[in-house]
Amino acid sequence: MNDRMALRKDLNLTQTAAAARAGVSLATWRRWEADPDSVATDTAGACERVLRAHPLHRSETARDAIELAWNGDNRITPRQAFALAVVLGLWADELRAWIESPADEPLHDVGPFAVFDHRVMFYVGENLAFAAATRDRCDAVAREIESGTLPFLRPGRFIDEVLMGAALPTAEAYLNEMPELFEDIRPRIGDELDEMGDDDWDVLSDWFDDEAFAADWEVPLGLPALPVLLAERHPFTWFDEEGEAPSYSLLRNPAAEADDR
């Protein structure tokens, strides 16, 4: 494995996605990856930029903004917030590449959809509009995190909360496995006085669960209630804006409701 292939894999890019970002054919990318001298200088430069300019390396401005926005908040640490923004940015980029070349790989293997239960994708198929709408929400939520807002802090779209649930495990893995990405953000260790620490992902998930406007936010990731959710709320409706925060779950217990009456 050469250095170019190793870097591409380290960045979690397929050859197809890398070629789409470089604006070259898959065959050209493969030639360049095997031997940079086998393609024109301009083409080689475009390919090299793909491996340098990747969402994992978000700008210094974004890092500073996230640290400023979340440094005094004990519900989430700046490093956790940055990791979540990185994941969402990465997914948005993957979806852009797929939209440019949708025949290269199935949509259920791209971005956040690879984390969803595949039964969700039965309703979606290879829908370009769904992919584009999800890309836009990944971008929008990542920008909100950089400015100090999470989907759980304001009414919005069901898809936004679903994306947060999908991003949590990947964000945790990035923080644990690629610490060099977070060197410019002050760490938070946490302590016995209940200060939130960078490793307290379970605490963060519990807070998300307490604050979620839609109690079903983690169901699309494979919880047993998924068939009920899909019957009640088609994935195409997940982008609808809520006028106000929903106060109940679609999956509330019918028996309990009967008792209340």
Secondary structure, 3 states (H helix, E strand, C coil): CCHHHHHHHHCCCCHHHHHHHHCCCHHHHHHHHHCHHHCCHHHHHHHHHHHHCCHHHCCHHHHHHHHHHHCCCCCCCHHHHHHHHHHHHHHHHHHHHHHHCCCCCCHHHCHHHHCCCHHHHHCCCCCHHHHHHHHHHHHHHHHHHHHCCCHHHCCCEHHHHHHHHHHHHHHHHHHHHCHHHHCCCCCCCCCCCCCCCCCCHHHHHHHHHHHCCCCCCCHHHCCCCHHHHHHHCCHHHHHCECCCCCCCCCCCCHHHHHHHC
